[in-house]
């Protein structure tokens, strides 16, 4: 019988050391300030005049003791350095009651974009007091879109930006996501962008002639190797670009995450800079 080069005890010690190393890497990747990911997305209905419009998407910040004021300040500084035309936050802004998070949240008031800073709600806003978080968002200069839209006018053109509530809302006696209501009265010939925390709403966005849906919620699965389980719970959506009919969907893997499970491994967080391109130019 061949002799093993290592004893059982040495194998166990090696596996323990590897596990501790990977755990340390996963915690570091989870809690660090995210890098910027740059995308260029072509929308067929985007007017030529809006070619090159830049949006920064933040998602799943989960501002908390794990992602405190200094971390938020660094995210804000990185975002502002990109000089975007528009900033959007696609849900799960923070964890904990607003009174607990006021200090950590404060740097968000410094986010700057000519077309404004807008958000939709995630499930965690409901867990910690929906109305309080809507009020706190507005205090920071963030405008929540609650089954509503705005018409942004820039470069002589109109762009529809809409947002919906989260599917957790009805459990708290509040309106759930309603994409038709969010777009009611919106110009039919303008390009449409939908903010929806959960990517599974993309099919409904397609029915309402939405050009681009921006979502989060999945955190990209957080851990390589088990992330497909997360995809299964989210209708196959995990992170990156998808299509639902004529609607393009981008699922942000999260700028932060819930600190109840503070691990990422080969699934990095991100601040997403999206440059819109006219479909005529590709």
C-alpha positions in Angstrom: 0.0 0.0 0.0 1.6 3.4 -1.0 2.6 5.8 1.7 0.7 9.1 1.6 3.1 12.1 1.5 1.1 13.8 4.3 -0.5 12.3 7.4 -4.2 12.7 8.1 -3.4 15.3 10.7 -1.3 17.3 8.2 -4.2 17.2 5.6 -6.7 18.4 8.2 -4.3 21.2 9.3 -3.9 22.2 5.6 -7.6 22.3 4.9 -8.2 24.3 8.1 -5.6 26.8 7.0 -7.0 27.1 3.5 -10.5 27.5 4.9 -9.4 30.3 7.2 -7.5 32.0 4.3 -10.5 31.9 2.0 -12.8 33.1 4.8 -10.5 36.1 5.4 -10.4 36.9 1.7 -14.2 36.6 1.4 -14.8 39.0 4.4 -12.3 41.5 2.9 -14.0 41.3 -0.5 -17.4 41.8 1.1 -16.5 44.8 3.2 -14.1 46.7 1.0 -15.0 49.9 -1.0 -16.3 48.6 -4.4 -14.4 49.2 -7.6 -16.1 51.0 -10.6 -17.4 48.8 -13.4 -17.9 50.6 -16.7 -20.6 49.5 -19.1 -21.8 50.8 -22.5 -25.4 49.8 -23.3 -27.1 50.5 -26.6 -30.8 51.3 -26.5 -32.6 51.4 -29.9 -35.0 54.2 -28.9 -32.4 56.4 -27.3 -32.2 59.7 -29.3 -28.9 60.5 -30.9 -28.8 63.7 -28.7 -28.7 61.5 -25.6 -25.9 59.3 -26.9 -23.2 59.2 -24.2 -25.5 60.0 -21.3 -23.9 58.5 -18.2 -25.7 56.9 -15.2 -24.1 55.6 -12.0 -26.0 52.8 -10.3 -25.6 52.0 -6.7 -27.4 49.0 -5.3 -27.8 47.1 -2.0 -25.7 49.5 0.0 -27.0 48.0 3.3 -25.6 50.9 5.2 -25.0 49.6 8.7 -22.3 49.0 11.3 -20.6 46.9 8.7 -20.8 49.7 6.1 -20.4 52.8 8.3 -19.9 56.5 7.5 -16.3 56.3 6.3 -17.3 53.5 3.8 -20.3 55.5 2.6 -18.1 58.6 2.2 -15.6 56.6 0.1 -18.5 55.3 -2.1 -19.9 58.9 -2.5 -16.5 60.3 -3.4 -15.9 57.5 -6.1 -19.4 58.1 -7.5 -19.0 61.9 -7.7 -15.5 61.6 -9.3 -17.2 59.9 -12.3 -19.3 63.1 -12.9 -22.4 61.2 -14.0 -25.5 62.8 -15.5 -27.8 60.8 -13.3 -27.4 58.7 -10.1 -29.8 55.8 -9.2 -30.0 53.6 -6.1 -31.8 50.3 -6.7 -33.0 49.4 -3.2 -31.8 48.1 0.1 -30.3 51.4 1.2 -29.6 50.5 4.8 -30.2 48.1 7.7 -31.7 49.3 11.0 -34.1 52.1 12.0 -33.4 55.5 10.4 -32.5 56.9 13.8 -29.7 54.4 14.1 -28.2 55.1 10.7 -28.5 58.9 10.4 -24.8 59.5 11.0 -23.7 56.7 8.6 -26.1 57.9 6.0 -25.1 61.5 6.0 -22.5 61.4 3.2 -25.2 60.5 0.7 -26.4 64.1 0.9 -23.3 65.0 -1.1 -24.1 62.8 -4.1 -24.2 65.1 -7.1 -25.6 64.7 -10.7 -27.2 67.3 -12.9 -30.3 65.2 -13.5 -30.7 64.2 -9.9 -30.4 61.2 -7.5 -33.3 58.8 -7.5 -34.1 55.4 -5.9 -36.5 52.6 -5.8 -37.2 50.5 -2.6 -35.8 47.1 -1.7 -37.2 44.6 0.7 -35.0 45.9 3.6 -36.6 49.3 3.6 -39.8 47.6 4.7 -38.1 45.6 7.4 -36.9 48.7 9.2 -39.8 51.2 8.7 -40.7 52.1 5.2 -42.2 55.5 5.8 -39.2 56.5 8.0 -36.8 55.5 5.3 -38.6 57.3 2.5 -38.5 60.5 4.6 -34.8 59.9 5.4 -34.0 59.4 1.8 -35.6 62.7 0.8 -33.6 64.4 3.6 -30.4 63.2 1.8 -31.6 64.6 -1.5 -32.5 61.2 -2.9 -36.0 61.1 -4.5 -37.7 57.7 -4.1 -39.9 56.6 -7.1 -42.8 54.7 -5.5 -44.7 53.3 -8.5 -44.1 56.6 -10.2 -42.0 58.2 -12.9 -40.3 61.5 -13.7 -39.7 62.9 -17.2 -36.1 64.2 -17.3 -35.3 66.8 -19.9 -31.8 67.2 -21.1 -30.0 68.1 -24.4 -33.4 69.0 -25.8 -34.8 65.5 -25.3 -37.0 63.6 -22.8 -36.0 60.5 -20.9 -38.5 58.6 -18.7 -37.2 57.3 -15.4 -39.6 55.2 -13.4 -39.4 53.2 -10.2 -41.5 50.6 -8.3 -41.9 49.4 -4.8 -40.8 46.0 -3.7 -42.6 42.7 -3.6 -42.2 42.7 0.2 -44.6 45.7 0.5 -48.0 43.9 0.7 -46.8 41.9 3.8 -46.6 45.3 5.5 -49.9 46.6 4.3 -48.4 48.8 1.6 -48.7 48.8 -2.2 -46.6 46.3 -4.1 -44.8 47.0 -7.4 -47.0 48.2 -10.1 -45.2 48.9 -13.4 -48.2 50.1 -15.4 -49.1 52.6 -12.6 -45.4 53.7 -12.5 -45.5 54.5 -16.2 -49.1 55.9 -16.4 -49.0 59.1 -18.4 -45.4 58.8 -19.5 -44.5 59.9 -23.0 -44.9 56.9 -25.3 -42.1 57.9 -27.7 -39.4 58.6 -25.1 -36.8 56.0 -24.0 -37.8 54.4 -20.7 -35.6 53.3 -17.8 -37.2 51.3 -14.9 -35.7 51.0 -11.4 -36.9 47.7 -9.8 -35.0 46.1 -7.0 -35.9 42.6 -8.0 -34.8 41.5 -11.5 -37.8 39.1 -11.9 -40.0 42.1 -12.8 -38.2 42.4 -16.2 -41.0 40.5 -18.0 -43.6 43.1 -16.8 -41.2 45.9 -17.9 -41.1 44.4 -21.3 -44.9 44.5 -21.5 -44.8 48.2 -20.7 -42.3 49.0 -23.5 -39.4 49.7 -21.1 -36.0 50.0 -22.7 -33.7 49.3 -19.7 -34.5 47.9 -16.3 -31.9 48.4 -13.5 -32.1 45.9 -10.6 -30.1 44.5 -7.7 -31.2 42.2 -4.8 -29.2 39.1 -5.7 -25.8 40.3 -4.6 -24.5 38.2 -7.4 -24.9 35.2 -5.2 -21.9 36.4 -3.2 -19.9 33.1 -3.3 -18.7 31.4 -6.5 -19.9 27.9 -6.6 -23.2 28.4 -4.7 -24.4 31.5 -6.6 -26.5 29.4 -9.0 -28.8 28.6 -6.0 -29.4 32.3 -5.7 -30.1 32.5 -9.5 -32.7 29.7 -9.1 -34.6 31.7 -6.5 -34.5 34.7 -8.8 -35.9 33.3 -12.0 -32.4 32.6 -13.4 -31.2 36.2 -12.9 -27.9 36.6 -11.0 -25.7 39.5 -12.2 -24.9 41.2 -15.5 -26.9 41.8 -18.7 -30.0 40.0 -19.7 -32.9 40.5 -22.1 -36.6 40.1 -21.6 -38.2 40.7 -25.0 -37.0 44.1 -26.1 -36.2 45.2 -22.6 -32.5 45.1 -21.5 -31.9 44.2 -17.9 -28.8 44.9 -15.9 -28.6 43.2 -12.5 -26.1 44.9 -10.2 -24.3 42.4 -7.9 -24.4 45.0 -5.1 -22.3 47.8 -3.9 -22.6 46.4 -0.3 -24.5 43.5 1.2 -26.4 42.4 4.3 -23.8 42.1 7.1 -25.6 39.0 8.5 -23.7 37.1 5.8 -20.6 39.3 5.1 -18.8 37.1 2.6 -17.9 37.5 -1.1 -15.7 35.2 -3.0 -15.0 35.8 -6.7 -18.2 37.9 -6.9 -17.0 41.5 -6.4 -19.2 44.4 -5.4 -19.3 47.3 -7.7 -20.2 50.9 -8.4 -21.7 50.7 -11.9 -21.1 53.5 -14.5 -23.5 52.9 -17.5 -22.9 54.9 -20.7 -26.1 54.9 -22.8 -25.6 54.6 -26.6 -28.1 55.2 -29.3 -29.1 52.0 -31.0 -28.6 53.6 -34.3 -24.9 53.8 -33.6 -24.6 50.5 -31.8 
